[in-house]
């Protein structure tokens, strides 16, 4: 009897230990996968957005210094990039390939195009390359959002979305520091090639992981719950409009705040540090906000971020000083990636079955608003006698759009 009891206990102990080992191994594998996905998505956004899309901002004054372009040519190159971003988003919304493959294409294209800028001195080819850089940036943002957020949702860790989206700020800060440290010793063409080399090294991890983890596993309950809990893509129209107004509201202060700062301060070190600080604020804000999203409604956070950005947009229009410009930069820089993060999360949650398509439409809306900002400002300038007055009116219009979209998002939010 005793021997029989002991054999039963031993059998249950072996089964229990085996189950615990399985659970522990699964937990470790899940934790490693989560860390790998976060790192890959963060690096992808750092390369494609921080380097491929935004590196032109700190490199522009260096290219002017080297006698390669002037302010007019710089504006044309910026416009080419905006158009490319819009075109890339429209293609991403229609193309039917897996997000992992789109991510790989975007990263490889970003590295090649960034290096190519340093290999030519032709204004025409620079415009073409900046257009293509915009396309690659949009592809990578859409693909990373669909791939990375999909994996985090499958792994039960949506709270780590801020780590992924902090990559944009990290890339901006890294590119800014690179230009600050080496800009006095290297010509700008070599700076472009150097950033491309850094981007190539950084891209190895996301390229490998996106190949080994191509598609996140779909939750078992998704198919049954989809008709009830996930809206059709057409139901995201209001979110796309709000995201378009975000692009319109963001681009004017992002474009004109550096010029206002130059009028108020004549210290080049301030300009050199401004871009890394802007990127650091963007990176930190996404991480901090993502920790609170477990207790907060995404639409409420999105609405609050629009209000804060609207305040940052309005400040230089009503109060012109270094303090107001600094506060405006912090408010705009500290919210633009938060809005990107929660906007992409909310859109994906409402159209999970067609995530790439809907996120592409969101990105296209942002690009359209971003492209419309300078055009509206230029149109207002033609109707007024003062460029400063035209800018203030355009900033006020941008803030009004942000506030109106904040009201819509607040009313749309689900009960807590």
C-alpha positions as CSV (number, residue, x, y, z in Angstrom):
1,X,0.0,0.0,0.0
2,X,2.8,2.4,1.0
3,X,4.8,1.5,-2.1
4,X,1.7,2.1,-4.3
5,X,1.1,5.5,-2.6
6,X,4.8,6.4,-3.1
7,X,4.6,5.5,-6.8
8,X,1.5,7.7,-7.3
9,X,3.2,10.6,-5.6
10,X,6.3,10.2,-7.7
11,X,4.3,10.0,-10.9
12,X,2.5,13.2,-10.0
13,X,5.7,14.9,-9.0
14,X,7.3,14.0,-12.4
15,X,4.2,15.3,-14.2
16,X,4.1,18.5,-12.1
17,X,7.8,19.1,-12.6
18,X,7.4,18.5,-16.4
19,X,4.5,20.9,-16.6
20,X,6.4,23.5,-14.6
21,X,9.5,23.1,-16.9
22,X,7.2,23.5,-19.9
23,X,5.6,26.6,-18.5
24,X,9.0,28.1,-17.5
25,X,10.5,27.4,-20.9
26,X,7.5,29.0,-22.6
27,X,7.7,32.0,-20.4
28,X,11.4,32.4,-21.2
29,X,10.8,32.0,-24.9
30,X,8.0,34.5,-24.7
31,X,10.1,37.0,-22.9
32,X,13.0,36.7,-25.3
33,X,10.6,37.0,-28.3
34,X,9.1,40.2,-26.7
35,X,12.5,41.7,-26.2
36,X,13.6,40.8,-29.7
37,X,10.5,42.3,-31.3
38,X,10.8,45.5,-29.3
39,X,14.5,45.9,-30.2
40,X,13.9,45.1,-33.9
41,X,10.9,47.5,-34.2
42,X,12.8,50.3,-32.3
43,X,15.9,50.0,-34.5
44,X,13.8,49.9,-37.7
45,X,12.1,53.2,-36.8
46,X,15.4,54.7,-35.7
47,X,17.0,53.9,-39.1
48,X,14.1,54.7,-41.4
49,X,12.7,57.7,-39.6
50,X,15.5,59.1,-37.5
51,X,18.1,58.7,-40.3
52,X,16.3,58.2,-43.6
53,X,13.6,60.8,-43.1
54,X,14.8,63.4,-40.5
55,X,18.6,63.4,-40.9
56,X,18.2,66.2,-43.5
57,X,17.3,68.6,-40.7
58,X,20.7,68.6,-39.0
59,X,22.6,68.1,-42.3
60,X,20.9,70.9,-44.1
61,X,23.0,73.7,-42.5
62,X,26.1,71.7,-43.2
63,X,25.2,71.3,-46.8
64,X,24.7,75.1,-47.0
65,X,28.0,75.6,-45.3
66,X,29.7,73.5,-48.0
67,X,28.1,75.5,-50.7
68,X,26.0,72.6,-52.0
69,X,22.5,74.1,-51.6
70,X,20.7,77.2,-50.5
71,X,17.5,77.8,-48.6
72,X,15.3,77.6,-51.7
73,X,16.9,74.2,-52.7
74,X,16.5,73.0,-49.2
75,X,12.8,73.8,-49.3
76,X,12.4,71.9,-52.6
77,X,14.2,68.9,-51.2
78,X,11.9,68.9,-48.1
79,X,8.8,69.1,-50.4
80,X,10.1,66.2,-52.4
81,X,10.4,64.2,-49.2
82,X,6.9,65.1,-48.1
83,X,5.6,64.0,-51.5
84,X,7.5,60.7,-51.3
85,X,6.1,60.1,-47.8
86,X,2.6,60.6,-49.2
87,X,3.2,58.3,-52.2
88,X,4.8,55.6,-50.0
89,X,1.8,55.6,-47.6
90,X,-0.7,55.4,-50.5
91,X,1.2,52.4,-51.9
92,X,1.5,50.7,-48.5
93,X,-2.3,51.0,-48.1
94,X,-2.9,49.1,-51.3
95,X,0.0,46.8,-51.7
96,X,-0.6,43.2,-50.6
97,X,2.6,41.9,-49.2
98,X,3.4,40.8,-45.7
99,X,4.5,43.6,-43.2
100,X,7.8,41.8,-42.6
101,X,8.7,41.9,-46.2
102,X,7.7,45.6,-46.5
103,X,9.8,46.3,-43.5
104,X,12.8,44.7,-45.0
105,X,12.4,46.6,-48.3
106,X,12.0,49.9,-46.4
107,X,15.2,49.4,-44.4
108,X,17.3,48.2,-47.3
109,X,16.1,51.1,-49.5
110,X,16.7,53.6,-46.7
111,X,20.3,52.6,-46.3
112,X,21.0,52.7,-50.1
113,X,19.3,56.0,-50.7
114,X,21.0,57.7,-47.7
115,X,24.4,56.7,-49.0
116,X,23.5,57.7,-52.5
117,X,22.9,61.3,-51.4
118,X,26.5,61.5,-50.5
119,X,27.6,60.1,-53.8
120,X,26.2,62.9,-56.0
121,X,26.1,66.7,-56.1
122,X,23.2,66.9,-58.5
123,X,20.2,68.9,-57.3
124,X,17.9,66.9,-59.5
125,X,19.1,63.5,-58.1
126,X,19.0,64.8,-54.6
127,X,15.3,65.6,-55.1
128,X,14.7,62.1,-56.5
129,X,16.5,60.5,-53.6
130,X,14.7,62.5,-51.0
131,X,11.4,61.5,-52.7
132,X,12.4,57.9,-52.5
133,X,13.6,58.3,-48.9
134,X,10.1,59.5,-48.1
135,X,8.6,56.4,-49.7
136,X,10.9,54.1,-47.7
137,X,10.1,55.9,-44.5
138,X,6.4,55.5,-45.0
139,X,6.8,51.8,-45.8
140,X,8.9,51.2,-42.8
141,X,6.6,53.0,-40.4
142,X,3.5,51.2,-41.7
143,X,5.2,47.8,-41.8
144,X,6.8,48.2,-38.3
145,X,3.5,49.3,-36.8
146,X,1.6,46.4,-38.3
147,X,4.4,43.8,-37.5
148,X,5.6,45.1,-34.1
149,X,2.2,45.9,-32.7
150,X,0.9,42.7,-34.0
151,X,3.5,40.7,-32.2
152,X,3.1,42.6,-28.9
153,X,-0.6,42.0,-29.0
154,X,-0.1,38.3,-29.6
155,X,2.5,38.2,-26.8
156,X,0.2,40.0,-24.4
157,X,2.5,43.0,-24.0
158,X,0.8,46.0,-25.8
159,X,2.1,48.2,-23.0
160,X,5.6,48.0,-24.6
161,X,4.5,49.9,-27.7
162,X,6.3,53.0,-26.4
163,X,9.6,51.1,-26.5
164,X,9.0,50.4,-30.2
165,X,8.0,54.0,-31.1
166,X,10.8,55.5,-29.0
167,X,13.0,54.4,-31.9
168,X,12.0,57.5,-33.9
169,X,13.3,59.8,-31.2
170,X,16.4,57.7,-30.6
171,X,17.2,57.9,-34.4
172,X,16.6,61.7,-34.4
173,X,18.9,62.1,-31.4
174,X,21.6,59.8,-32.8
175,X,21.6,61.6,-36.1
176,X,21.7,65.0,-34.4
177,X,24.6,64.0,-32.2
178,X,26.5,62.5,-35.1
179,X,26.2,65.8,-37.0
180,X,27.1,67.8,-33.9
181,X,30.3,65.8,-33.1
182,X,31.6,65.3,-36.7
183,X,30.1,68.2,-38.6
184,X,33.1,70.4,-38.0
185,X,35.6,67.8,-39.3
186,X,33.8,66.1,-42.2
187,X,32.2,67.5,-45.3
188,X,28.4,66.9,-45.6
189,X,28.6,64.2,-48.4
190,X,30.8,62.0,-46.1
191,X,28.3,62.6,-43.3
192,X,25.5,61.2,-45.4
193,X,27.6,58.1,-46.2
194,X,28.6,57.7,-42.5
195,X,24.9,57.8,-41.5
196,X,24.1,55.2,-44.1
197,X,26.9,52.9,-42.7
198,X,25.5,53.3,-39.2
199,X,22.0,52.5,-40.6
200,X,23.3,49.4,-42.4
201,X,24.9,48.0,-39.2
202,X,21.8,48.7,-37.2
203,X,19.5,47.1,-39.7
204,X,21.0,43.7,-39.4
205,X,19.0,42.7,-36.3
206,X,15.5,43.8,-37.6
207,X,16.2,42.2,-41.0
208,X,17.1,38.9,-39.4
209,X,14.2,38.9,-36.9
210,X,11.6,40.0,-39.5
211,X,12.6,37.0,-41.5
212,X,12.5,34.5,-38.6
213,X,9.3,36.0,-37.1
214,X,7.4,37.0,-40.3
215,X,3.8,37.1,-39.0
216,X,2.5,37.3,-35.4
217,X,0.2,34.4,-34.4
218,X,-3.5,35.4,-34.4
219,X,-5.3,34.9,-31.1
220,X,-7.8,32.0,-31.1
221,X,-10.7,34.2,-30.3
222,X,-10.0,36.8,-33.0
223,X,-12.1,35.2,-35.7
224,X,-15.2,34.9,-33.5
225,X,-14.9,38.3,-32.0
226,X,-14.0,40.2,-35.1
227,X,-17.6,41.0,-36.3
228,X,-18.4,42.5,-32.8
229,X,-15.3,44.1,-31.5
230,X,-13.3,45.2,-34.6
231,X,-14.8,47.9,-36.9
232,X,-14.4,47.6,-40.6
233,X,-11.8,49.8,-42.3
234,X,-14.5,52.2,-43.3
235,X,-15.2,52.9,-39.6
236,X,-11.7,54.4,-39.2
237,X,-12.4,57.5,-41.3
238,X,-12.7,59.8,-38.4
239,X,-9.4,58.6,-37.0
240,X,-7.8,59.2,-40.4
241,X,-9.2,62.8,-40.5
242,X,-7.8,63.5,-37.0
243,X,-4.4,62.1,-38.0
244,X,-4.4,64.3,-41.1
245,X,-5.1,67.3,-38.9
246,X,-2.2,66.2,-36.7
247,X,0.1,66.2,-39.7
248,X,-1.1,69.7,-40.7
249,X,-0.7,71.0,-37.1
250,X,2.7,69.5,-36.5
251,X,4.6,70.5,-39.7
252,X,4.4,74.3,-39.3
253,X,6.0,74.6,-35.9
254,X,8.5,71.8,-36.9
255,X,9.4,73.9,-39.9
256,X,9.5,77.4,-38.5
257,X,10.6,77.0,-34.9
258,X,14.3,76.6,-35.8
259,X,14.0,79.8,-37.9
260,X,12.4,81.7,-35.0
261,X,15.2,80.4,-32.7
262,X,17.9,81.7,-35.0
263,X,16.3,85.1,-34.9
264,X,16.4,85.1,-31.1
265,X,19.8,83.4,-30.4
266,X,23.0,83.6,-32.3
267,X,24.7,80.6,-30.7
268,X,25.4,77.7,-33.1
269,X,25.7,75.3,-30.2
270,X,22.1,75.9,-29.3
271,X,21.1,74.8,-32.8
272,X,23.4,71.8,-32.6
273,X,21.9,70.6,-29.4
274,X,18.3,71.4,-30.3
275,X,17.7,68.4,-32.6
276,X,19.2,65.8,-30.2
277,X,17.1,67.2,-27.4
278,X,14.0,67.2,-29.6
279,X,14.6,63.5,-30.3
280,X,15.3,62.6,-26.7
281,X,12.0,64.2,-25.7
282,X,10.2,62.3,-28.4
283,X,11.8,59.0,-27.2
284,X,11.1,59.5,-23.5
285,X,7.5,60.6,-24.0
286,X,6.5,57.5,-25.8
287,X,7.9,55.2,-23.1
288,X,6.4,57.2,-20.3
289,X,3.0,57.3,-21.9
290,X,2.9,53.7,-22.8
291,X,3.4,52.7,-19.1
292,X,0.2,54.6,-18.4
293,X,-1.9,53.3,-21.3
294,X,-2.8,50.2,-19.3
295,X,-4.9,52.5,-17.0
296,X,-5.9,55.1,-19.6
297,X,-8.1,55.1,-22.7
298,X,-6.1,55.5,-25.9
299,X,-8.5,58.0,-27.4
300,X,-8.3,60.1,-24.2
301,X,-4.5,60.2,-24.4
302,X,-4.7,61.1,-28.1
303,X,-7.1,63.9,-27.4
304,X,-5.0,65.3,-24.6
305,X,-1.9,65.1,-26.8
306,X,-3.7,67.2,-29.5
307,X,-4.5,69.8,-26.9
308,X,-0.9,70.0,-25.7
309,X,0.3,70.3,-29.2
310,X,-2.2,73.0,-30.0
311,X,-0.8,75.0,-27.1
312,X,2.7,74.5,-28.4
313,X,1.6,75.6,-31.9
314,X,-0.1,78.8,-30.5
315,X,2.7,79.9,-28.2
316,X,5.0,81.5,-30.8
317,X,2.0,83.2,-32.4
318,X,1.0,85.1,-29.2
319,X,4.4,85.3,-27.5
320,X,7.7,85.6,-29.4
321,X,10.6,84.9,-27.1
322,X,13.2,82.2,-26.5
323,X,11.2,80.8,-23.6
324,X,8.0,80.5,-25.7
325,X,10.0,78.9,-28.6
326,X,11.6,76.4,-26.2
327,X,8.2,75.5,-24.6
328,X,6.7,75.1,-28.0
329,X,9.5,72.8,-29.1
330,X,9.0,70.7,-25.9
331,X,5.2,70.5,-26.3
332,X,5.3,69.6,-30.0
333,X,8.3,67.3,-29.7
334,X,6.9,65.6,-26.6
335,X,3.6,64.8,-28.2
336,X,4.2,64.1,-31.9
337,X,5.4,60.5,-31.3
338,X,2.8,59.9,-28.6
339,X,0.1,60.8,-31.1
340,X,1.8,58.5,-33.7
341,X,1.9,55.6,-31.2
342,X,-1.7,55.8,-29.8
343,X,-3.1,56.7,-33.3
344,X,-1.5,53.6,-34.8
345,X,-2.6,51.4,-31.9
346,X,-6.2,52.6,-32.0
347,X,-6.4,52.2,-35.8
348,X,-5.0,48.7,-35.7
349,X,-7.3,47.7,-32.9
350,X,-10.3,48.9,-35.0
351,X,-9.2,47.2,-38.2
352,X,-7.1,44.3,-37.2
353,X,-7.9,42.1,-40.2
354,X,-6.5,44.8,-42.6
355,X,-3.9,46.4,-40.4
356,X,-1.4,47.3,-43.2
357,X,-4.1,48.8,-45.3
358,X,-5.6,51.0,-42.5
359,X,-2.2,52.1,-41.1
360,X,-1.2,53.0,-44.7
361,X,-4.3,55.2,-44.9
362,X,-3.4,56.8,-41.6
363,X,0.1,57.6,-42.7
364,X,-1.2,58.9,-46.0
365,X,-3.5,61.3,-44.1
366,X,-0.6,62.6,-42.1
367,X,1.5,63.1,-45.2
368,X,-1.3,65.0,-46.9
369,X,-1.7,67.2,-43.9
370,X,2.0,67.7,-43.7
371,X,2.2,68.7,-47.3
372,X,-0.8,71.1,-47.0
373,X,0.7,73.0,-44.1
374,X,3.4,75.0,-46.0
375,X,1.0,75.4,-48.9
376,X,-1.7,77.0,-46.7
377,X,0.9,79.2,-45.0
378,X,2.2,80.4,-48.4
379,X,-1.4,81.0,-49.6
380,X,-2.2,83.1,-46.5
381,X,1.1,85.0,-47.1
382,X,-0.1,86.0,-50.6
383,X,-3.3,87.5,-49.0
384,X,-1.5,89.5,-46.3
385,X,1.2,92.1,-46.4
386,X,3.3,90.6,-43.6
387,X,5.0,87.2,-43.6
388,X,5.1,87.2,-39.8
389,X,1.3,87.8,-39.7
390,X,0.7,85.1,-42.3
391,X,2.7,82.6,-40.2
392,X,0.7,83.5,-37.1
393,X,-2.6,83.0,-38.9
394,X,-1.4,79.7,-40.2
395,X,-0.3,78.6,-36.8
396,X,-3.7,79.6,-35.4
397,X,-5.5,77.6,-38.1
398,X,-3.3,74.6,-37.2
399,X,-4.1,74.9,-33.5
400,X,-7.8,75.1,-34.4
401,X,-7.7,71.9,-36.3
402,X,-5.9,70.2,-33.5
403,X,-8.4,71.4,-30.9
404,X,-11.4,70.4,-33.1
405,X,-9.9,66.9,-33.6
406,X,-9.3,66.6,-29.8
407,X,-13.0,67.3,-29.2
408,X,-14.0,64.6,-31.7
409,X,-11.6,62.0,-30.1
410,X,-12.8,62.8,-26.6
411,X,-16.4,62.3,-27.6
412,X,-15.5,59.1,-29.5
413,X,-13.6,57.5,-26.5
414,X,-15.0,54.3,-25.1
415,X,-16.1,54.2,-21.4
416,X,-13.3,53.4,-19.0
